[in-house]
C-alpha cells in the first residue's frame, strides 16, 4: 500500500501527467471542433473523436509512468532503497502497478468528464434525431478504455521488469497497444472474405488465428457504439472481455514477478 500511495503522489507531480493531460484536453478540443464542422449529429462526432483522443492520451500516460516509476528507478539503482525495506519484490511490484492503475483510473475519469462537457456543448442549438446516451453507456465506455489501457500498462510493466534497455518498454508498449487494438478489425476483415481476395485470406488468416492465442483483442473493450447509437454489447460479451483482460493482466504480472525476482541489481 505504501508503494502504491507513493506512486499516486508522485504521479500527480510528474511532468508526464501535466503534459499528457494538456494533450488530452487539446484532443477533446479537437473533438469539439470536429463536431462544429459536422453537418449532422455533432454530438456523435464529438463523442467518437473524443473517445479516441482519451485512449491515445491514457496510453501515453501509462507508458511514460512505467518509464518514470520502474524503468528509471532500475536504471538509476534507486530501486535498491525501496527493496531495502522488509518487503518482497512481489509486494514492491504490486504496489507500483496498483498505484499506476489507480492513477490511470483518475485520469480516465477526469478526461471523461471533460469530454462529457464537450459533447453536451457541441449539441447546443442543434436538434438531432438521436442523441448519444451520456449516462451509464458513456461511463461504461470510459471504463472499457481504462481496462484496455490496464492491459497495455501491465505489458509495459513486464518489459520494464526484465529489460536492460530503457526505451524498450516505451517502444514495444506502443507497438503492443496498436497491434492489440487492430487485431479484431483485421480478424473480422479476413473472416468476411477480405472483399473476395482469397489469396490474402489463405495467406494471413492462419497467422492471425495463431496471433489471437497470444495477443489480446482490445477492440472488444471499445464500447463506444453503446453510447453513440445504443447498440451495446451483450452481458456475455462484456463478461468475456473483462475476463480476457483480467486473465492477461494476471499472467503478465506473474511473469513480471518471476523476471524481477531473478534480476541482479548489483
C-alpha positions in Angstrom: 0.0 0.0 0.0 2.8 2.4 0.8 4.4 1.9 -2.6 1.0 2.5 -4.3 0.4 5.7 -2.4 3.9 6.9 -3.2 3.3 6.3 -6.9 0.0 8.2 -6.8 1.5 11.2 -5.0 4.5 11.3 -7.4 2.2 10.8 -10.4 0.3 14.0 -9.8 3.6 15.9 -9.6 5.2 14.4 -12.7 5.7 16.4 -15.8 4.3 13.5 -17.9 1.0 13.8 -16.1 0.8 17.6 -16.7 1.9 17.3 -20.3 -0.4 14.4 -21.3 -3.4 16.0 -19.5 -2.8 19.1 -21.5 -2.6 16.9 -24.7 -5.8 15.2 -23.7 -7.6 18.5 -23.2 -6.3 19.6 -26.6 -7.6 16.4 -28.2 -11.0 16.9 -26.6 -11.0 20.4 -28.0 -10.3 18.9 -31.4 -13.3 16.7 -30.9 -15.4 19.7 -30.2 -14.1 21.5 -33.3 -14.7 18.3 -35.4 -18.3 18.4 -34.2 -18.6 22.0 -35.3 -17.8 21.1 -38.9 -20.2 18.2 -39.0 -23.5 19.0 -40.8 -25.3 16.2 -38.9 -25.1 14.7 -35.4 -22.3 16.9 -34.0 -22.6 15.2 -30.6 -22.0 11.7 -32.1 -18.9 13.1 -34.0 -17.5 14.8 -30.8 -18.0 11.6 -28.8 -16.4 9.4 -31.4 -13.3 11.6 -31.9 -13.1 12.3 -28.2 -13.1 8.7 -27.1 -10.2 8.0 -29.5 -8.4 11.0 -28.1 -8.8 9.8 -24.5 -7.5 6.4 -25.3 -4.4 7.9 -27.0 -3.7 10.2 -24.0 -4.2 7.3 -21.5 -1.8 5.1 -23.3 0.8 7.8 -23.4 0.4 8.4 -19.7 0.7 4.7 -19.0 3.9 4.3 -20.9 5.5 7.4 -19.5 4.6 6.5 -16.0 6.0 3.0 -16.3 9.1 4.7 -17.6 9.2 7.1 -14.6 8.3 4.7 -11.8 10.0 1.5 -12.7 12.4 1.8 -15.7 14.2 4.8 -14.4 14.3 3.5 -10.8 16.0 0.3 -12.1 18.4 2.3 -14.3 19.5 4.7 -11.6 19.6 1.9 -9.0 17.3 3.8 -6.7 15.1 0.7 -6.6 17.7 -0.7 -4.1 16.4 1.8 -1.5 12.8 0.5 -1.9 14.0 -3.1 -1.8 15.9 -2.5 1.4 12.6 -2.4 3.3 11.4 -5.8 4.8 9.1 -6.4 1.9 9.2 -8.9 -1.0 9.9 -7.8 -4.6 6.4 -9.0 -5.5 4.9 -6.6 -2.9 7.1 -3.8 -4.4 5.9 -4.6 -8.0 2.3 -5.0 -6.9 2.3 -1.6 -5.2 3.9 0.1 -8.2 1.4 -1.4 -10.6 -1.6 -0.8 -8.4 -0.6 2.8 -8.0 -0.2 3.2 -11.8 -3.6 1.7 -12.5 -5.3 3.9 -9.9 -3.6 7.0 -11.4 -4.8 5.9 -14.9 -8.3 5.5 -13.5 -8.3 9.0 -12.1 -7.0 10.4 -15.4 -9.7 8.5 -17.3 -12.4 10.0 -15.1 -11.0 13.5 -15.5 -10.7 13.3 -19.2 -14.1 11.5 -19.4 -15.7 14.4 -17.5 -14.1 17.0 -19.8 -15.3 15.1 -22.9 -18.8 14.8 -21.5 -18.9 18.6 -21.1 -17.6 19.0 -24.7 -20.2 16.6 -26.1 -23.0 18.5 -24.3 -21.7 21.8 -25.5 -21.4 20.5 -29.1 -25.1 19.8 -29.3 -26.4 23.2 -28.2 -28.8 24.8 -30.7 -29.0 21.6 -32.8 -32.0 19.3 -32.9 -30.8 15.8 -33.8 -33.0 12.7 -34.4 -30.8 10.8 -32.0 -28.6 11.9 -29.1 -25.9 9.9 -27.5 -26.5 8.2 -24.2 -24.4 10.1 -21.8 -25.3 8.1 -18.6 -24.3 4.5 -17.9 -23.4 3.7 -21.5 -21.0 6.6 -21.7 -19.2 5.8 -18.4 -19.1 2.1 -19.3 -17.2 3.2 -22.5 -14.7 5.1 -20.4 -14.4 2.1 -18.1 -13.7 -0.1 -21.1 -11.0 2.3 -22.2 -9.4 2.1 -18.8 -9.4 -1.7 -18.7 -7.8 -1.8 -22.1 -5.1 0.6 -21.0 -4.5 -1.5 -17.9 -3.6 -4.4 -20.2 -1.1 -2.2 -22.1 0.3 -0.9 -18.8 0.9 -4.4 -17.5 2.6 -5.4 -20.7 5.0 -2.4 -20.5 5.5 -3.3 -16.8 6.7 -6.8 -17.8 9.1 -5.3 -20.2 10.4 -2.9 -17.6 10.9 -5.7 -15.2 13.2 -7.7 -17.4 14.7 -5.2 -19.9 18.1 -3.5 -19.5 17.3 -1.1 -22.4 15.4 1.9 -21.0 13.4 2.8 -24.1 12.2 -0.7 -24.8 9.1 -0.6 -22.6 8.0 2.6 -24.3 8.6 1.5 -27.9 7.3 -2.1 -27.6 4.4 -0.9 -25.3 3.2 1.5 -28.0 3.5 -1.3 -30.7 1.6 -3.7 -28.5 -1.2 -1.1 -28.0 -1.6 -0.6 -31.7 -1.4 -4.3 -32.6 -3.9 -5.4 -29.9 -6.4 -2.7 -30.8 -6.2 -3.5 -34.5 -6.3 -7.3 -34.1 -10.1 -7.6 -34.0 -10.7 -5.4 -37.1 -8.1 -7.4 -39.1 -9.6 -10.8 -38.0 -13.1 -9.6 -38.9 -12.0 -8.4 -42.3 -10.3 -11.7 -43.1 -13.3 -13.7 -41.7 -15.7 -11.7 -44.0 -13.7 -12.8 -47.1 -11.4 -9.7 -47.5 -13.5 -8.3 -50.3 -13.1 -11.5 -52.3 -9.3 -11.6 -52.1 -8.9 -15.4 -51.5 -5.1 -15.4 -51.6 -5.0 -12.7 -48.9 -7.3 -14.8 -46.7 -5.4 -18.0 -47.3 -2.0 -16.4 -46.6 -2.9 -14.3 -43.5 -5.9 -16.0 -41.8 -3.8 -18.8 -40.3 -1.3 -16.3 -39.0 -3.9 -14.1 -37.4 -5.5 -17.2 -35.8 -2.2 -18.0 -34.2 -1.6 -14.4 -33.1 -5.0 -14.3 -31.4 -3.8 -17.0 -29.0 -1.0 -14.7 -27.8 -2.2 -11.2 -28.3 -5.4 -9.9 -26.6 -8.1 -8.3 -28.7 -8.5 -5.0 -27.0 -11.1 -3.8 -29.6 -13.6 -5.9 -27.6 -13.3 -3.4 -24.8 -14.3 -0.5 -27.1 -18.0 0.0 -26.3 -18.4 3.5 -27.8 -21.3 2.3 -30.0 -23.3 1.8 -26.9 -23.1 5.4 -26.0 -23.3 6.6 -29.6 -26.1 4.5 -31.1 -27.5 2.5 -28.2 -26.1 -0.8 -29.7 -24.4 -2.1 -26.6 -22.6 -5.4 -26.2 -24.4 -8.3 -24.6 -23.7 -9.3 -21.0 -21.8 -12.3 -22.1 -19.6 -10.2 -24.4 -18.8 -7.8 -21.6 -18.0 -10.6 -19.3 -15.8 -12.4 -21.8 -13.9 -9.1 -22.5 -13.3 -8.4 -18.8 -12.2 -12.0 -18.0 -9.9 -11.9 -21.0 -8.3 -8.6 -19.9 -8.1 -9.7 -16.2 -6.5 -13.1 -17.1 -4.0 -11.4 -19.4 -3.0 -8.9 -16.8 -2.6 -11.7 -14.2 -0.4 -13.7 -16.4 1.7 -10.7 -17.3 2.1 -9.6 -13.7 3.1 -13.2 -12.7 5.8 -13.1 -15.4 6.9 -9.7 -14.2 7.4 -11.0 -10.7 9.3 -14.0 -11.9 11.6 -11.8 -14.1 12.1 -9.2 -11.3 12.9 -11.9 -8.7 15.8 -13.2 -10.8 17.2 -9.8 -11.6 20.5 -8.7 -10.1 20.8 -5.0 -9.4 24.4 -5.0 -8.0 
